[in-house]
Amino acid sequence: MSAVEALRASGVRRRYGEQEVLKGLGLVLGAGAFDALMGPSGCGKSTFLHLAAGLIAADGGTIEIGGVDITKMGDTAAAKFRRRHVGVVFQAFNLLNEKTVLQNVLLPLKLDGVNVRDIAVRERAESVMSDLGVAELAGKRPEDLSGGERQRVAIARALVAEPDIVLADEPTGNLDVAAAKGMCALLKRVNRGGRTAMLVVTHDPQVAACAERVHFLKDGVIAASAETQGDPARISQLYLETYR
């Protein structure tokens, strides 16, 4: 990816019925950045992530991924762009049990018309899976995996197309404490090992501390941003100061 910003959101608005959840949100992530987005339940964190992924449409403002404004795209164009430039990791994993782990990882490429039987393509997928410690699970079904293993597979699927940015929605929400700690270390390693930016939505200071910067969403806008310094206690204090 070039030095173009991984994500730039300006004046983003989103309404559900009479409730305006996002009220002009602005956020910038540089190429290769690793940021966290925090806020209380219902403040619009996941909504913004879905907007940034092109899964839902904004009511106003712009969101650029790698310099391309996705808010001007229709559903088909947004889906095509997402498969090539945006990796999404859902809290519920969203893996297909009728497919093997390898098939799940290859799915974004297959949907994009890539020949997944090509040796080079399969080697790329296997390399990503190896980096994430799930290569030996290639022939298994998601339903046979632990929560931590399924999350690693979901991250492999998000990374296989070498996207500009990975958007992760509560990636440790369904994991126990030990698995969550391991997942944080893994996300940091993946981010440092390449040029893919990451934006992680979380309510957990331990997870946010893995990021370089944290942004606090309040009243539909980013109310504060700060360096995490890798310190969960600092993040907890900042959280209390922002939402008191």
N, C-alpha and C positions, 0 to 999 in steps of 0.2 A: 504494500500500500504506500502511496506517496505521502508527502508531508501535509496534505490536505487534512483538515479537521475530520475526525471520525464522525462526530455528530455536532450539529448546531441547531438548537431549537430556539425560535424567537416568537414571542407573543402567542404561545400555544393555548388554545381554548378548547374545552370539551364540556358539553352539557348532557345530563341525563334527565330528561323531563324538565322540571322546573329548577333542578339543582345544577349549578355550574361548578363542576369539580375542578377544572383547571381554568385559571383566570388570567392568562397572559404569561405563562411559564417560559422562562429562558434558561438555557443550559448549553454549555460548550464542553466537548471532550476532544482533546488533541489526539493525533494519531498515536496508537499504542498506549493510551491512557488506561488506568484502572481506577474507576470511581464507583462509589456506592451512593445509593439514593435511599434516604430514610424518612420516616414519618409515621404517625399513628395510623391504625387501620381505617380505611375508608377515605384517606386524604388524597388519593389519586395516583399513587405510585405505580400500581399495575396498569392503570389506565394510560399513563404516559408511556410505559414500556410497550404496550400494545399499539399505541400511536406511532412510536418510533420504529416498530417492526412493520408498520403498514397493515396491521391486522384490522384496525378500525380507522375511521376518518376523523380528522380534527374539524372543529367548527370554526376555527380561525387560526391564524399564524402559520408558520412554516417550520418544517423539520427537514434538515439536510443530512444525508448520510454520505460521507465521502464527497461532499460538494454537490450532491444531487438532491433536489427537492422532491421528496416522496409524497408530499401533500397534494401535488398536482396530478398524481397518477390515479388511474382507475384500478379496480380490483385485480384484473389480469396482469397489468403492468407491474403493480405493487408486488404481487406474488412472485413474478419472474425476478424482479429486482431483489426481493428478500432472499430467494434461493441462492443468489450469487454473491450478495454483499452483506447479509445480516444473518447471524446465527442466533437462534432463540432457544433458551433453556427454561422449560416450564417446571413449576413446583411439582406438578403431578406426573412429570416425565414425558407423558404423551408418546410412549413407545407402542408399537403394534405387536401384540402377542402372537399373531399368526405368522409373523416374520422372524427370522433369526436376528441375532445381534448385528451381524455383518450387513444383512439386508436393511435393517433399520438405519444403520450408519450411512449406507449408500443411498438411502431414499431421496435426500435433497438433490443429489446428482442425477438420479434416475428421472425424477420429476422434471428436471431441467433439460432432459433429452440427451444426457451423457451416456455413452455406452459403458455400463457398469461391469461388463464382462472383459473390458480392456484390461490388460495386465497392469499397465501403469496406473490406471484408476484404482484398481483393487489394491495395489501396493501402497498408494496414497492413503486409502482408508485403513489398511492394516498398520501403517506407520503411525497414524493418529491414535488408533486403538492401542498400539503398543506403548506409546507415550503416556497413555492414560491408564495402563495396567489392565486392559480388558481384552487383549488380543486372544487370550486363551478361551474366551467366552464366545468367540465368533459364531459357533454353530448352535449355541443355546438360544432359548426363547426368553424374552424379558420376564415372563411370569416365574421363571426358575431362578431368578437372580435376587440378591439382597437389595435393599433400598440404595445403599452406597454404590453397588455395581450398576444399578439401573441409572443412577444419576451420572455416573462416569460415561455410560453409553450415550446418554442424552447430550452430554458435553461433546463427545466425539462426533456425534451427528451434527452438532452446531458448528464444529470446526472444520469438517471435511471439505467444505467448499472454499476454505481459506478466506473467510469474510473480512470486511473492514472492521466490523464490530460484533461482539457477542452481547446479547441482552439476556440477563438471567433473573428470573422472578423467584425470589425466596429459594435459591438453589439448595439450601440446607434445611428447608422447612420440614421435610419428611424424614430427616436423618437423626440418629441419636447423637449424643454429644461427641463421642469419639469419631464417628463417621463425619460429622460436621467439621470438626477440626482438621481432619485429613482432607476434606473437600476444599477448605480454604487454602491450605498449603498447595493443593493441586492447581487451583485457579491462579494463584500467584506464579507458580512455575510455568504454566501455560502462557500467561501474559508476558512474562519476562523472556520466554523462549522464542517469541515471535513478534510480529508487529500488529497483532489483532487487539484492538481496544476492547475494554469490558466495562459494562455498566450493570451493577448488581443491585437489585432491589432487596432490601432486608430490613428487619426490625431488630436484628441482633447486633449489638456493638462488637461482639467477637468476630462476626463476619465482616462488618464494615471496616474493622481494623486491618483487614487483609488488603484493602484498597489504599491508594495513595491519597485520594481526596474523598470527602463525604459531603453530600448536599442534603439539606433538610427541607422537605416540602411542607409548607404550611399555608392554609388559606388560598390554595390554588397556584402558588408561586414558590420559587426557591427563596426561602427566607434567610438562609445562611449557608455558607460553604467554608470548609476548612481542611487543612492537611490533617490526616489521621495520625501521623507519627507512629502508626502501628500500635496504638494504645487504646484498648477498649474502655479504660476508665476515663480517658480524655473525651472519648466519643459520648459516653454516658453523660458526662457533665455538660457537654455541648448540647446534647439532646434535651436535658432538663432545662437549660437556659433558654432554648428555642421555644419550648412548648409549655413553659410555666404560665 
